[in-house]
């Protein structure tokens, strides 16, 4: 009889947040989680920055304009600390509906309220926070509000059906980030996408489809791409001109969620402009079928010729020197407990070299 890979029903949520409103966006997320569970889903993926919003206003407003500064402050005020009542509500929903949940949030650091990350949170069906992924490099306007993430969050999380991982938007086109998850054995990769791109970029739907199919083929994994849509609050607040309003109303600007198999084939989607739920049964046996041909993280690679190094330590922000022979170092926020630093003499010795 042997070992059979399971079939997992997965759902991709394509929806818009209640723009810059954490509590109402959370309430909407809980409704979509319940809807996905009713459809039998065991694995549910949400778009980028769903709680409370993604900073798409920089496509329309100057960085230092009154409108941009106002919305940026609202983003900080409505961002999600981890842990917090918001994450507790998401954990409760995952446990109540017995689903694995990948939620896109704007994360706010508890100690430094001005420090934000573009984050995916991974919850298990028991409500446990399995891990999080912080976007390693913010894209264009995101850099005005989001700090870069670090390698310690570019990891898979364990599930009952194998390792799963996550990437955010432009990371789906970063071959090193993609390979990092493949090398860790990811069988499912959740990719969170924004509500729309700028007026001057390639169409978001085309990029999502191209990147998702390429990722599925290269990683031998199922790819679940969840894109946002444009809600009424966004149509009201984002435009700075009639041209902007026309762009936001144009068909094909938002959406494009899709589920792709390990051969690069589309399983379901791409979705249109509307809020919707994509549901598919993922036969993880197809992961094996794909790996038998091209397993770039296994037999079809040459680690003695080339390999990827993933650095998971975080830089030191500052050191408190208490004694010439004793010091404490504080790592970058969320980098874990403070660790002893090297004695001052050791630091001076390094500088002399």
NUMARZA-228509 format. One record per residue (C-alpha): residue in one letter; y, x, z; residue number from 0. Coordinates in nm, 4 decimals. Layout:
! NUMARZA-228509
site code=A, py=Y, px=X, pz=Z, pos=NUM
...
END
This chain:
! NUMARZA-228509
site code=X, py=0.0000, px=0.0000, pz=0.0000, pos=0
site code=X, py=0.2365, px=0.2859, pz=0.0776, pos=1
site code=X, py=0.6006, px=0.2701, pz=0.1777, pos=2
site code=X, py=0.8073, px=0.0059, pz=0.0031, pos=3
site code=X, py=1.1847, px=0.0207, pz=-0.0031, pos=4
site code=X, py=1.3481, px=-0.3034, pz=0.1163, pos=5
site code=X, py=1.5568, px=-0.5526, pz=-0.0771, pos=6
site code=X, py=1.8973, px=-0.6030, pz=0.0852, pos=7
site code=X, py=2.1325, px=-0.8893, pz=0.0090, pos=8
site code=X, py=2.4890, px=-0.7563, pz=-0.0036, pos=9
site code=X, py=2.8275, px=-0.9216, pz=-0.0430, pos=10
site code=X, py=3.1621, px=-0.7922, pz=-0.1654, pos=11
site code=X, py=3.4700, px=-0.9798, pz=-0.0458, pos=12
site code=X, py=3.7570, px=-0.9976, pz=-0.2945, pos=13
site code=X, py=4.0589, px=-1.1430, pz=-0.1168, pos=14
site code=X, py=4.4167, px=-1.0780, pz=-0.0085, pos=15
site code=X, py=4.5234, px=-1.0239, pz=0.3516, pos=16
site code=X, py=4.7904, px=-1.2321, pz=0.5169, pos=17
site code=X, py=5.0444, px=-0.9663, pz=0.4306, pos=18
site code=X, py=5.1451, px=-0.7471, pz=0.7272, pos=19
site code=X, py=5.0084, px=-0.9955, pz=0.9817, pos=20
site code=X, py=4.7209, px=-0.8426, pz=1.1780, pos=21
site code=X, py=4.6089, px=-1.1524, pz=1.3665, pos=22
site code=X, py=4.6129, px=-1.3864, pz=1.0668, pos=23
site code=X, py=4.4460, px=-1.1258, pz=0.8445, pos=24
site code=X, py=4.1768, px=-1.0858, pz=1.1099, pos=25
site code=X, py=4.1244, px=-1.4621, pz=1.1208, pos=26
site code=X, py=4.0875, px=-1.4662, pz=0.7430, pos=27
site code=X, py=3.8425, px=-1.1762, pz=0.7563, pos=28
site code=X, py=3.6282, px=-1.3612, pz=1.0098, pos=29
site code=X, py=3.6134, px=-1.6609, pz=0.7756, pos=30
site code=X, py=3.4942, px=-1.4431, pz=0.4878, pos=31
site code=X, py=3.2344, px=-1.2719, pz=0.7070, pos=32
site code=X, py=3.0953, px=-1.6129, pz=0.8020, pos=33
site code=X, py=3.0916, px=-1.7176, pz=0.4371, pos=34
site code=X, py=2.9043, px=-1.4021, pz=0.3375, pos=35
site code=X, py=2.6508, px=-1.4581, pz=0.6150, pos=36
site code=X, py=2.5980, px=-1.8163, pz=0.4993, pos=37
site code=X, py=2.5103, px=-1.6729, pz=0.1585, pos=38
site code=X, py=2.2421, px=-1.4629, pz=0.3264, pos=39
site code=X, py=2.4217, px=-1.1277, pz=0.3087, pos=40
site code=X, py=2.3142, px=-0.8460, pz=0.5408, pos=41
site code=X, py=2.5799, px=-0.6001, pz=0.4215, pos=42
site code=X, py=2.9450, px=-0.7027, pz=0.3718, pos=43
site code=X, py=3.2287, px=-0.4935, pz=0.2247, pos=44
site code=X, py=3.6054, px=-0.5612, pz=0.2357, pos=45
site code=X, py=3.8968, px=-0.4194, pz=0.0329, pos=46
site code=X, py=4.1256, px=-0.1314, pz=0.1241, pos=47
site code=X, py=4.3608, px=-0.1904, pz=0.4153, pos=48
site code=X, py=4.2650, px=-0.5562, pz=0.4469, pos=49
site code=X, py=4.3939, px=-0.5625, pz=0.8047, pos=50
site code=X, py=4.6921, px=-0.5910, pz=0.7998, pos=51
site code=X, py=4.7825, px=-0.4781, pz=0.4437, pos=52
site code=X, py=4.8025, px=-0.1858, pz=0.2054, pos=53
site code=X, py=5.1479, px=-0.0247, pz=0.1478, pos=54
site code=X, py=5.1822, px=-0.1464, pz=-0.2101, pos=55
site code=X, py=5.5584, px=-0.2028, pz=-0.1716, pos=56
site code=X, py=5.6205, px=0.1585, pz=-0.2695, pos=57
site code=X, py=5.5365, px=0.0569, pz=-0.6265, pos=58
site code=X, py=5.8549, px=-0.1533, pz=-0.6270, pos=59
site code=X, py=6.0983, px=-0.0216, pz=-0.3641, pos=60
site code=X, py=6.2498, px=0.3213, pz=-0.2981, pos=61
site code=X, py=6.0973, px=0.4988, pz=0.0000, pos=62
site code=X, py=6.4194, px=0.4901, pz=0.2042, pos=63
site code=X, py=6.5353, px=0.1445, pz=0.1002, pos=64
site code=X, py=6.5934, px=-0.1164, pz=0.3670, pos=65
site code=X, py=6.3004, px=-0.3213, pz=0.2371, pos=66
site code=X, py=6.0574, px=-0.0274, pz=0.2421, pos=67
site code=X, py=6.1575, px=0.0805, pz=0.5907, pos=68
site code=X, py=6.1252, px=-0.2746, pz=0.7207, pos=69
site code=X, py=5.7767, px=-0.3201, pz=0.5757, pos=70
site code=X, py=5.6670, px=0.0257, pz=0.6897, pos=71
site code=X, py=5.7647, px=-0.0590, pz=1.0454, pos=72
site code=X, py=5.5760, px=-0.3895, pz=1.0218, pos=73
site code=X, py=5.2735, px=-0.1954, pz=0.9003, pos=74
site code=X, py=5.2865, px=0.0275, pz=1.2083, pos=75
site code=X, py=5.3351, px=-0.2695, pz=1.4405, pos=76
site code=X, py=5.0395, px=-0.4555, pz=1.2877, pos=77
site code=X, py=4.8071, px=-0.1585, pz=1.2378, pos=78
site code=X, py=4.4697, px=-0.1445, pz=1.4126, pos=79
site code=X, py=4.3988, px=0.0887, pz=1.7066, pos=80
site code=X, py=4.0341, px=0.1863, pz=1.7471, pos=81
site code=X, py=3.9141, px=0.0449, pz=1.9810, pos=82
site code=X, py=4.1273, px=-0.2662, pz=2.0273, pos=83
site code=X, py=4.0935, px=-0.6459, pz=2.0481, pos=84
site code=X, py=4.0861, px=-0.6466, pz=1.6664, pos=85
site code=X, py=3.7863, px=-0.4148, pz=1.6463, pos=86
site code=X, py=3.6169, px=-0.6092, pz=1.9257, pos=87
site code=X, py=3.6567, px=-0.9311, pz=1.7253, pos=88
site code=X, py=3.5090, px=-0.7629, pz=1.4174, pos=89
site code=X, py=3.2202, px=-0.6257, pz=1.6237, pos=90
site code=X, py=3.1538, px=-0.9708, pz=1.7682, pos=91
site code=X, py=3.1488, px=-1.1206, pz=1.4174, pos=92
site code=X, py=2.9058, px=-0.8563, pz=1.2918, pos=93
site code=X, py=2.6761, px=-0.9232, pz=1.5878, pos=94
site code=X, py=2.7048, px=-1.3016, pz=1.5660, pos=95
site code=X, py=2.6161, px=-1.3056, pz=1.1960, pos=96
site code=X, py=2.3745, px=-1.0090, pz=1.2140, pos=97
site code=X, py=2.5446, px=-0.8179, pz=0.9326, pos=98
site code=X, py=2.6477, px=-0.4630, pz=0.8587, pos=99
site code=X, py=3.0228, px=-0.4736, pz=0.8035, pos=100
site code=X, py=3.2577, px=-0.2331, pz=0.6242, pos=101
site code=X, py=3.6203, px=-0.3285, pz=0.6938, pos=102
site code=X, py=3.9274, px=-0.1684, pz=0.5397, pos=103
site code=X, py=4.2093, px=-0.1288, pz=0.7930, pos=104
site code=X, py=4.5305, px=0.0589, pz=0.8473, pos=105
site code=X, py=4.4352, px=0.2499, pz=1.1611, pos=106
site code=X, py=4.6959, px=0.3391, pz=1.4236, pos=107
site code=X, py=4.6296, px=0.6176, pz=1.6686, pos=108
site code=X, py=4.6460, px=0.5094, pz=2.0313, pos=109
site code=X, py=4.8305, px=0.8150, pz=2.1625, pos=110
site code=X, py=5.0728, px=0.8557, pz=1.8717, pos=111
site code=X, py=5.1931, px=0.5155, pz=1.7425, pos=112
site code=X, py=5.3473, px=0.6738, pz=1.4341, pos=113
site code=X, py=5.0172, px=0.8213, pz=1.3136, pos=114
site code=X, py=4.8359, px=0.5986, pz=1.0640, pos=115
site code=X, py=4.5171, px=0.6460, pz=0.8636, pos=116
site code=X, py=4.3716, px=0.4574, pz=0.5689, pos=117
site code=X, py=4.0343, px=0.3759, pz=0.7228, pos=118
site code=X, py=3.7013, px=0.2042, pz=0.6691, pos=119
site code=X, py=3.5267, px=0.0852, pz=0.9864, pos=120
site code=X, py=3.1464, px=0.0509, pz=0.9877, pos=121
site code=X, py=2.9882, px=-0.2013, pz=1.2251, pos=122
site code=X, py=2.6191, px=-0.2652, pz=1.2820, pos=123
site code=X, py=2.4434, px=-0.6015, pz=1.3256, pos=124
site code=X, py=2.4370, px=-0.5408, pz=1.7004, pos=125
site code=X, py=2.8169, px=-0.5109, pz=1.7040, pos=126
site code=X, py=2.8206, px=-0.1339, pz=1.7498, pos=127
site code=X, py=3.0889, px=0.0699, pz=1.5752, pos=128
site code=X, py=2.8650, px=0.3000, pz=1.3729, pos=129
site code=X, py=3.1436, px=0.5178, pz=1.2398, pos=130
site code=X, py=3.4602, px=0.5300, pz=1.0383, pos=131
site code=X, py=3.5861, px=0.6988, pz=0.7254, pos=132
site code=X, py=3.9499, px=0.8034, pz=0.6947, pos=133
site code=X, py=4.0758, px=0.8580, pz=0.3412, pos=134
site code=X, py=4.0906, px=1.2340, pz=0.3058, pos=135
site code=X, py=4.3929, px=1.2436, pz=0.0739, pos=136
site code=X, py=4.6415, px=0.9538, pz=0.0543, pos=137
site code=X, py=4.7512, px=0.8652, pz=-0.2983, pos=138
site code=X, py=5.1148, px=0.8583, pz=-0.4182, pos=139
site code=X, py=5.3139, px=0.6159, pz=-0.1964, pos=140
site code=X, py=5.0413, px=0.6074, pz=0.0687, pos=141
site code=X, py=5.1527, px=0.9566, pz=0.1727, pos=142
site code=X, py=5.4741, px=0.8092, pz=0.3125, pos=143
site code=X, py=5.2821, px=0.6250, pz=0.5862, pos=144
site code=X, py=4.9212, px=0.7502, pz=0.5928, pos=145
site code=X, py=4.8132, px=1.0867, pz=0.7326, pos=146
site code=X, py=4.5235, px=1.2620, pz=0.5561, pos=147
site code=X, py=4.1804, px=1.2182, pz=0.7054, pos=148
site code=X, py=3.9415, px=1.5001, pz=0.7871, pos=149
site code=X, py=3.5921, px=1.6000, pz=0.6882, pos=150
site code=X, py=3.4357, px=1.4751, pz=1.0092, pos=151
site code=X, py=3.4737, px=1.1189, pz=0.8777, pos=152
site code=X, py=3.3198, px=1.1905, pz=0.5361, pos=153
site code=X, py=2.9727, px=1.1129, pz=0.6632, pos=154
site code=X, py=2.7052, px=0.8526, pz=0.6136, pos=155
site code=X, py=2.6061, px=0.6142, pz=0.8910, pos=156
site code=X, py=2.2463, px=0.5179, pz=0.9736, pos=157
site code=X, py=2.1139, px=0.1695, pz=0.9005, pos=158
site code=X, py=1.7694, px=0.0123, pz=0.9062, pos=159
site code=X, py=1.7511, px=0.0534, pz=0.5281, pos=160
site code=X, py=1.8747, px=0.4131, pz=0.5118, pos=161
site code=X, py=2.2041, px=0.6047, pz=0.5097, pos=162
site code=X, py=2.5148, px=0.4288, pz=0.3786, pos=163
site code=X, py=2.8577, px=0.5751, pz=0.3131, pos=164
site code=X, py=3.2080, px=0.4760, pz=0.2187, pos=165
site code=X, py=3.4952, px=0.5938, pz=0.0019, pos=166
site code=X, py=3.8457, px=0.4606, pz=-0.0523, pos=167
site code=X, py=4.0079, px=0.4044, pz=-0.3921, pos=168
site code=X, py=4.0906, px=0.7396, pz=-0.5574, pos=169
site code=X, py=3.8123, px=0.9139, pz=-0.3654, pos=170
site code=X, py=3.5707, px=0.7334, pz=-0.5959, pos=171
site code=X, py=3.6899, px=0.9711, pz=-0.8697, pos=172
site code=X, py=3.6707, px=1.2844, pz=-0.6530, pos=173
site code=X, py=3.3431, px=1.4542, pz=-0.7515, pos=174
site code=X, py=3.3281, px=1.6529, pz=-0.4272, pos=175
site code=X, py=3.3730, px=1.3479, pz=-0.2042, pos=176
site code=X, py=3.1153, px=1.1577, pz=-0.4073, pos=177
site code=X, py=2.8662, px=1.4440, pz=-0.3890, pos=178
site code=X, py=2.9184, px=1.4789, pz=-0.0127, pos=179
site code=X, py=2.7770, px=1.1285, pz=0.0342, pos=180
site code=X, py=2.4994, px=1.1813, pz=-0.2199, pos=181
site code=X, py=2.3953, px=1.5017, pz=-0.0434, pos=182
site code=X, py=2.3633, px=1.3034, pz=0.2810, pos=183
site code=X, py=2.1226, px=1.0624, pz=0.1137, pos=184
site code=X, py=2.3489, px=0.7582, pz=0.0765, pos=185
site code=X, py=2.1586, px=0.4652, pz=-0.0717, pos=186
site code=X, py=2.4567, px=0.2303, pz=-0.0644, pos=187
site code=X, py=2.8194, px=0.3390, pz=-0.1057, pos=188
site code=X, py=3.0954, px=0.0941, pz=-0.0120, pos=189
site code=X, py=3.4207, px=0.1550, pz=-0.1994, pos=190
site code=X, py=3.7394, px=-0.0193, pz=-0.0869, pos=191
site code=X, py=4.0193, px=-0.0705, pz=-0.3421, pos=192
site code=X, py=4.3802, px=-0.1957, pz=-0.3055, pos=193
site code=X, py=4.5404, px=-0.5178, pz=-0.4277, pos=194
site code=X, py=4.6762, px=-0.3591, pz=-0.7450, pos=195
site code=X, py=4.7930, px=-0.0321, pz=-0.8999, pos=196
site code=X, py=5.1489, px=0.0411, pz=-1.0126, pos=197
site code=X, py=5.2984, px=-0.0812, pz=-1.3384, pos=198
site code=X, py=5.2715, px=0.2681, pz=-1.4878, pos=199
site code=X, py=4.9054, px=0.3393, pz=-1.4151, pos=200
site code=X, py=4.5841, px=0.2517, pz=-1.5931, pos=201
site code=X, py=4.4648, px=-0.1026, pz=-1.5251, pos=202
site code=X, py=4.2912, px=-0.1182, pz=-1.1877, pos=203
site code=X, py=3.9977, px=-0.3208, pz=-1.3190, pos=204
site code=X, py=3.9181, px=-0.0604, pz=-1.5839, pos=205
site code=X, py=3.9337, px=0.2210, pz=-1.3288, pos=206
site code=X, py=3.7139, px=0.0370, pz=-1.0771, pos=207
site code=X, py=3.4463, px=-0.0363, pz=-1.3359, pos=208
site code=X, py=3.4513, px=0.3153, pz=-1.4801, pos=209
site code=X, py=3.4438, px=0.4895, pz=-1.1412, pos=210
site code=X, py=3.1806, px=0.2561, pz=-0.9943, pos=211
site code=X, py=2.9386, px=0.2902, pz=-1.2834, pos=212
site code=X, py=2.9792, px=0.6677, pz=-1.2930, pos=213
site code=X, py=2.9256, px=0.6901, pz=-0.9170, pos=214
site code=X, py=2.6126, px=0.4774, pz=-0.9243, pos=215
site code=X, py=2.4637, px=0.6920, pz=-1.1998, pos=216
site code=X, py=2.5540, px=1.0264, pz=-1.0402, pos=217
site code=X, py=2.4551, px=0.9419, pz=-0.6825, pos=218
site code=X, py=2.1441, px=0.7275, pz=-0.7506, pos=219
site code=X, py=2.2940, px=0.4735, pz=-0.5106, pos=220
site code=X, py=2.4137, px=0.1150, pz=-0.5207, pos=221
site code=X, py=2.7934, px=0.0984, pz=-0.5344, pos=222
site code=X, py=2.9745, px=-0.1983, pz=-0.3806, pos=223
site code=X, py=3.3391, px=-0.1962, pz=-0.4917, pos=224
site code=X, py=3.5653, px=-0.4434, pz=-0.3093, pos=225
site code=X, py=3.9140, px=-0.4951, pz=-0.4538, pos=226
site code=X, py=4.2040, px=-0.6940, pz=-0.3173, pos=227
site code=X, py=4.4011, px=-0.9748, pz=-0.4752, pos=228
site code=X, py=4.7696, px=-1.0686, pz=-0.4579, pos=229
site code=X, py=4.8496, px=-1.3295, pz=-0.1931, pos=230
site code=X, py=5.1506, px=-1.5637, pz=-0.1766, pos=231
site code=X, py=5.3304, px=-1.3555, pz=0.0869, pos=232
site code=X, py=5.3008, px=-1.0525, pz=-0.1396, pos=233
site code=X, py=5.4410, px=-1.2371, pz=-0.4408, pos=234
site code=X, py=5.7370, px=-1.3378, pz=-0.2273, pos=235
site code=X, py=5.8132, px=-1.0079, pz=-0.0556, pos=236
site code=X, py=5.7111, px=-0.7313, pz=-0.2958, pos=237
site code=X, py=5.9198, px=-0.7773, pz=-0.6133, pos=238
site code=X, py=6.2540, px=-0.6004, pz=-0.6401, pos=239
site code=X, py=6.3244, px=-0.7466, pz=-0.9849, pos=240
site code=X, py=6.2197, px=-1.0209, pz=-1.2233, pos=241
site code=X, py=6.0112, px=-0.7600, pz=-1.4041, pos=242
site code=X, py=5.8197, px=-0.6890, pz=-1.0818, pos=243
site code=X, py=5.7556, px=-1.0590, pz=-1.0277, pos=244
site code=X, py=5.6261, px=-1.0911, pz=-1.3827, pos=245
site code=X, py=5.3947, px=-0.7939, pz=-1.3304, pos=246
site code=X, py=5.2463, px=-0.9420, pz=-1.0125, pos=247
site code=X, py=5.1838, px=-1.2725, pz=-1.1910, pos=248
site code=X, py=5.0211, px=-1.1087, pz=-1.4921, pos=249
site code=X, py=4.6479, px=-1.1837, pz=-1.5402, pos=250
site code=X, py=4.4213, px=-0.8854, pz=-1.4856, pos=251
site code=X, py=4.6521, px=-0.6941, pz=-1.2503, pos=252
site code=X, py=4.4385, px=-0.7455, pz=-0.9388, pos=253
site code=X, py=4.0700, px=-0.7922, pz=-0.8643, pos=254
site code=X, py=3.7836, px=-0.6334, pz=-1.0523, pos=255
site code=X, py=3.5309, px=-0.6135, pz=-0.7682, pos=256
site code=X, py=3.1866, px=-0.5155, pz=-0.8897, pos=257
site code=X, py=2.8358, px=-0.4237, pz=-0.7732, pos=258
site code=X, py=2.6580, px=-0.1451, pz=-0.9634, pos=259
site code=X, py=2.2978, px=-0.0237, pz=-0.9406, pos=260
site code=X, py=2.1660, px=0.3369, pz=-0.9149, pos=261
site code=X, py=2.1339, px=0.3550, pz=-1.2947, pos=262
site code=X, py=2.5024, px=0.2758, pz=-1.3472, pos=263
site code=X, py=2.4342, px=-0.0807, pz=-1.4601, pos=264
site code=X, py=2.6518, px=-0.3719, pz=-1.3487, pos=265
site code=X, py=2.4565, px=-0.6056, pz=-1.1197, pos=266
site code=X, py=2.7320, px=-0.8641, pz=-1.0753, pos=267
site code=X, py=3.1009, px=-0.8813, pz=-1.1611, pos=268
site code=X, py=3.3553, px=-0.7626, pz=-1.2440, pos=269
site code=X, py=3.5439, px=-1.0421, pz=-1.0693, pos=270
site code=X, py=3.8666, px=-1.1897, pz=-1.2029, pos=271
site code=X, py=4.1996, px=-1.2444, pz=-1.0276, pos=272
site code=X, py=4.0742, px=-1.5033, pz=-0.7813, pos=273
site code=X, py=3.9563, px=-1.4691, pz=-0.4240, pos=274
site code=X, py=3.5800, px=-1.4718, pz=-0.4409, pos=275
site code=X, py=3.2536, px=-1.3447, pz=-0.2987, pos=276
site code=X, py=3.0126, px=-1.1363, pz=-0.5047, pos=277
site code=X, py=2.6546, px=-1.1521, pz=-0.3778, pos=278
site code=X, py=2.3553, px=-0.9557, pz=-0.5039, pos=279
site code=X, py=2.0067, px=-0.8573, pz=-0.3917, pos=280
site code=X, py=1.9784, px=-0.4781, pz=-0.3920, pos=281
site code=X, py=1.6251, px=-0.3532, pz=-0.4578, pos=282
site code=X, py=1.6439, px=-0.0117, pz=-0.2948, pos=283
site code=X, py=1.3308, px=0.0856, pz=-0.4835, pos=284
site code=X, py=1.5661, px=0.1417, pz=-0.7772, pos=285
site code=X, py=1.7096, px=0.4357, pz=-0.5823, pos=286
site code=X, py=1.3704, px=0.6052, pz=-0.6189, pos=287
site code=X, py=1.3461, px=0.5168, pz=-0.9885, pos=288
site code=X, py=1.6842, px=0.6768, pz=-1.0536, pos=289
site code=X, py=1.6080, px=0.9866, pz=-0.8463, pos=290
site code=X, py=1.2874, px=1.0517, pz=-1.0412, pos=291
site code=X, py=1.5054, px=1.1375, pz=-1.3414, pos=292
site code=X, py=1.8288, px=1.2958, pz=-1.2151, pos=293
site code=X, py=1.8486, px=1.3607, pz=-0.8423, pos=294
site code=X, py=2.1673, px=1.5660, pz=-0.8192, pos=295
site code=X, py=2.1323, px=1.5900, pz=-0.4417, pos=296
site code=X, py=1.7676, px=1.6922, pz=-0.4609, pos=297
site code=X, py=1.5227, px=1.8234, pz=-0.7191, pos=298
site code=X, py=1.7771, px=1.8175, pz=-1.0028, pos=299
site code=X, py=2.0084, px=2.0718, pz=-0.8422, pos=300
site code=X, py=2.0221, px=2.4462, pz=-0.7738, pos=301
site code=X, py=2.1640, px=2.5078, pz=-0.4244, pos=302
site code=X, py=2.1122, px=2.8808, pz=-0.4678, pos=303
site code=X, py=2.3503, px=2.8641, pz=-0.7671, pos=304
site code=X, py=2.6178, px=2.6297, pz=-0.6312, pos=305
site code=X, py=2.6697, px=2.4162, pz=-0.3216, pos=306
site code=X, py=2.9366, px=2.2135, pz=-0.1421, pos=307
site code=X, py=3.0808, px=2.3119, pz=0.1967, pos=308
site code=X, py=3.2122, px=2.0228, pz=0.4081, pos=309
site code=X, py=3.4401, px=2.1354, pz=0.6908, pos=310
site code=X, py=3.4205, px=1.8926, pz=0.9818, pos=311
site code=X, py=3.6412, px=2.0646, pz=1.2395, pos=312
site code=X, py=4.0016, px=1.9561, pz=1.2972, pos=313
site code=X, py=4.3011, px=2.1915, pz=1.3234, pos=314
site code=X, py=4.4582, px=2.2643, pz=1.6591, pos=315
site code=X, py=4.7971, px=2.0994, pz=1.7163, pos=316
site code=X, py=4.9108, px=2.3122, pz=2.0099, pos=317
site code=X, py=4.7837, px=2.5159, pz=2.3008, pos=318
site code=X, py=4.8775, px=2.4897, pz=2.6681, pos=319
site code=X, py=4.8556, px=2.8370, pz=2.8160, pos=320
site code=X, py=4.7855, px=2.8057, pz=3.1885, pos=321
site code=X, py=4.6903, px=3.1656, pz=3.2598, pos=322
site code=X, py=4.6715, px=3.4833, pz=3.0511, pos=323
site code=X, py=4.2938, px=3.4485, pz=3.0482, pos=324
site code=X, py=4.2607, px=3.0707, pz=3.0259, pos=325
site code=X, py=4.3994, px=2.8185, pz=2.7779, pos=326
site code=X, py=4.3234, px=2.4696, pz=2.6566, pos=327
site code=X, py=4.3436, px=2.3546, pz=2.2964, pos=328
site code=X, py=4.4182, px=2.0013, pz=2.1833, pos=329
site code=X, py=4.2617, px=1.9125, pz=1.8526, pos=330
site code=X, py=4.4031, px=1.6745, pz=1.5960, pos=331
site code=X, py=4.3936, px=1.3122, pz=1.7210, pos=332
site code=X, py=4.0459, px=1.1589, pz=1.7273, pos=333
site code=X, py=3.8971, px=1.5050, pz=1.6977, pos=334
site code=X, py=3.7052, px=1.4712, pz=2.0226, pos=335
site code=X, py=3.7555, px=1.6126, pz=2.3692, pos=336
site code=X, py=3.9837, px=1.9074, pz=2.4303, pos=337
site code=X, py=3.7987, px=2.2364, pz=2.4135, pos=338
site code=X, py=3.8718, px=2.5722, pz=2.5742, pos=339
site code=X, py=4.0763, px=2.8006, pz=2.3541, pos=340
site code=X, py=4.0195, px=3.1707, pz=2.3195, pos=341
site code=X, py=4.2026, px=3.3890, pz=2.5703, pos=342
site code=X, py=4.5496, px=3.5071, pz=2.4753, pos=343
site code=X, py=4.4186, px=3.8614, pz=2.4305, pos=344
site code=X, py=4.1717, px=3.7356, pz=2.1690, pos=345
site code=X, py=4.4461, px=3.5562, pz=1.9808, pos=346
site code=X, py=4.6640, px=3.8680, pz=1.9867, pos=347
site code=X, py=4.3704, px=4.0764, pz=1.8698, pos=348
site code=X, py=4.3233, px=3.8442, pz=1.5706, pos=349
site code=X, py=4.6903, px=3.8778, pz=1.4802, pos=350
site code=X, py=4.6711, px=4.2579, pz=1.4956, pos=351
site code=X, py=4.3832, px=4.2552, pz=1.2485, pos=352
END
